Amino acid sequence: MFLLLRTEASIKIQFVIALFITGIGFYFEISRMEWIMQLLAIGMVMGIEGMNTAVEKIADYIQPKYDLKIGLIKDISAGAVMIVSIIATIVGLIIYVPKLI
Ligand SMILES: Nc1ncnc2c1ncn2[C@@H]1O[C@H](COP(=O)(O)OP(=O)(O)OP(=O)(O)O)[C@@H](O)[C@H]1O
């Protein structure tokens, strides 16, 4: 976890967003269930991002040169991050939009 936070720019950004959204959670005094959903969303995104980083590192280790199959593998792995990020954004909107309007 510390290795990821120290070396990966995308995890650093997600960590800052996680801290920010946690602060927002305290500000709006979200419910116990909303905290569970928010924490799951944060954990999902950062966990899958960590796995994506591992896939990228393995790919670069086994094939440092340009390779269509490696490109496809990296795209699929990045796609997994995209899926959980979209879902996490929707969860955030479901929690906070009603509090803002
Ligand atoms: N060896 C390769 N062969 C073919 N395409 C590659 C290769 N390496 C990267 N790519 C393409 O470039 C994209 C970005 O790959 P890269 O490894 O730079 O990840 P990244 O998304 O920049 O991740 P991060 O910012 O976390 O390092 C991949 O999704 C893939 O499409």
The ligand as an ORCA input file, in Angstrom:
! r2SCAN-3c Opt
* xyz 0 1
  N       4.253     -2.404    -24.542
  C       3.134     -1.871    -25.069
  N       2.686     -2.318    -26.265
  C       1.559     -1.793    -26.803
  N       0.811     -0.827    -26.252
  C       1.195     -0.378    -25.057
  C       2.371     -0.857    -24.409
  N       2.516     -0.173    -23.240
  C       1.467      0.652    -23.163
  N       0.665      0.542    -24.222
  C      -0.582      1.297    -24.477
  O      -0.521      2.516    -23.738
  C      -1.560      2.580    -22.754
  C      -1.013      3.192    -21.487
  O      -0.091      2.300    -20.907
  P       0.800      2.655    -19.662
  O       1.583      1.464    -19.287
  O       1.566      3.913    -19.944
  O      -0.286      2.883    -18.565
  P      -0.921      4.226    -17.983
  O      -2.384      4.159    -18.302
  O      -0.149      5.412    -18.419
  O      -0.773      3.930    -16.467
  P      -0.014      4.706    -15.332
  O      -0.277      6.179    -15.549
  O      -0.665      4.141    -14.094
  O       1.441      4.302    -15.485
  C      -2.049      1.124    -22.590
  O      -3.390      1.055    -22.175
  C      -1.832      0.560    -23.982
  O      -2.913      0.884    -24.822
*
